[in-house]
Amino acid sequence: MITLDELQRSTAEVGDSVHRTTISRILHKSGLYGRVARRKPFLKDIHKKCCLKFATSHLGDTPNMWKKALWSDETKIELFGNNAKLSLLGQTVGQSLQAAADRWPHREALVFVQDGVRKTFSQFQEDVDQAAAGLLALGLKRGDRLGVWGPNTYHWILFQFATAKAGIILVSINPAYQLKELEFTLGKVQCKAVVCPTQFKTQRFCDMLRQICPEMDTAESGVFRSSRLPDLRMVIVTDSRQTGTVHVEDVMQAGSRQHHQELQDLQTKLSFDDPINIQFTSGTTGNPKGATLSHHNIVNNAYFVGLRLGFNWKVTCVPVPLYHCIGSVIGGMCMALHGITLVFPSAGYDSRANLEAIQNERCNFLYGTPTMYIDMLGQPDLHNYDLSSVESGFTGGSLCPPEVMRKLKTDMNVNDMIVSYGTTENSPAAFVGFPRDNEELKTETVGCILNHAEAKVVDVSSGEVVPLGDPGELLIRAYSVMLEYWDDPDKTSEAIAKDRWYRTGDIASLDRFGYCRIVGRIKDMIIRGGENIYPAEIEKFLHTHPNVQEAQVIGVRDERLGEQVCACIRLKEGLDCSREEIRDFCKGQVRQKGTGHWGIEHKMVIPLVVLTRWLSHWVEVVFTRWLSIPLG
C-alpha cells in the first residue's frame, strides 16, 4: 500500500484544496463504494491537499474523469463496486465478429486502398462464412493448421477470421521467409494448407512452394502429397490461377448448404480456450518458435487494449503487417470487438501511401512503430497533405524519442500518442499508456499494466523480486500469456514457469503505479570490460542529435574487453555527420566507459522490419565481420 504522504508527493495536486464532500462525490460518481476505517479522520486529513491517481488495478479504462482512486496505508481503503473491474470476455473470435456484424451491419469494417476493396461488417461477415464453409468443403477440419503467407491484402484478414470460425488454427507466416525458414515453419506445425499470392515484389511465393513440393506440378484438382512436407495437401492462391493450386474463388464457392450447416453446428462446440493462432517469434541463433494463442488470449487482449485506447468508432490507419500480432490482434481483433474501421494503405509498407490514406480516408487514429512515424515525418512534402482529421496514435516495438513525439504533434496533428509494450507470447500487449499521460510517461515508459495482468521484476541471477524502481528481468502473468510454444515443451518450460509467470527476457523497472520502463534485453546487454551496458540507453541519447534519424547500438567482439560498443547511425536526408562529431556529442552525456570505443557507419541504412531482435543480431554479425579492427 502507498502512504498518504507518498501519494501527495508523487502525484499532481488537484487545485489548492479539495473539500471532503468532493472526495465523497468522486467515490460515489465512480460507482465505487469505500469500506474505510476511520472515514471522517481520513477525509479531514486530505481536506487541504488531496492527490488523485488513476487506479487501473481497480477501475475500467473508460475515459471517465471521475474514475480515480485513493490509496493510503493509514486508512486501509478497500474499493469495490460495479465498475471495480471489467470482466474478461468468454467468447470466440467468430462470436466476436458476429456480434459486431449484428451491431454495426452497415458500418465500414475494412478498406484496402491499394486494391480498392471496401467491406462493411455485414459484408465481411458474409465473406467469412463463405470462406469458412469452403475450407470445410475442401476437407479441412477443426484443429488443422492453415498458413497465411503474404503481404497486407483483404484475403489475409479474411482467412484470419474464416479459420477461426471453422476452428482451424491460423499460422501467421512472415512474407519475407525464404526456403529454409518456410519449410521449417510448415513442417513444424504440420500445415495442411497454405494461402498466398503468386508473388509480391521479389518474393515468388508459388515458385518457392514448388521447389519444396514439386508434386504440385502434377496435382489434380489442386490436391497433392508432398514427400518433404507430408501433411501439406493444398496451396490456395489469391491472385492468378496456377497449375496444381486451388484458387481463392473456388474456395468461396465450394461450401454447400450442408457445409454451412456444419459450420453453424460447429459454433456450439468450439471453446474459447482452443488454440486458434500460431505466431512465429524471431530466432537469432536457432529456429523460430511457434507461440500458440487461444481465442481467449487474443479476444481479451484486443478488448482491453481497445478500452485503454478509448476506442469507439475510429477510422484507423494500419500500415503494420498483418502477419505480426500488432496487425492481426491490435488491428483485426480490435475491429471486431470495438467496431473500428481499419484502413490499409498498401500491401507493403509505403510512407507516402500512408499519408495519402490518412488524407483521403480521413483517418483519426494511427498505428505504427517509431520507425514508421519517423519515415512519414521525413517525407519532404509532408506539409502538402491534409492531416487535420488525425487525433491520436498508437506505437510499440521500441521507445518513441521525445523529439519524434513533439514533431508528430506539430507536423501530423497527433495530439495523443499512446505507447505500449508486449511480446508475441503475450498476445501481444502487456503495458499500454493512457491517452492523457504526460510527456515524461509517454517517452520514458512503455505504459501501464493492463487490466487482469500482473507484472514483477526479479534479479536475473537469483530470481528474487527487486525493489520498485530497480532494474531486473520483467515477468508477466495474465490471461494473455500464450498456451505454449507449439510442439516444444522444453522451450515452453524455459519461458513459462509452473505458476504461469512468463519470462520476457527484457530488463525493466516498475514504479508504484504500474508503469514500466524498459532498459534493454538480457541477450542484447553489452558486457564491456565487466560493465553491463544497455544499448537502449545509448540509442535514446543518440536520437536527441539533430542530424540523427535512427540509431541501433550493438556489441561487437573485442579481444581485450570482450565486447565493444558499436553504433549504427541513420542520418536525416541531406545531412552529414562525422564519427568525431558523434563522439564529441556524447562526451559528458553518456557514461564514458560505455562509449570508450565506437564503431560507427554513419551512412548505414537500417532496414525497416518488425523483427527487432533479429535485426540486432543481423547488424552484430555484419559489423563483426566487416570491422576487422575496433574503430576508435
Summary of the structure (lengths in Angstrom):
residues: 632
radius of gyration: 25.7
end to end distance: 50.5
largest distance: 84.8
contacts: 2130
relative contact order: 0.08
helix: 34%
strand: 24%
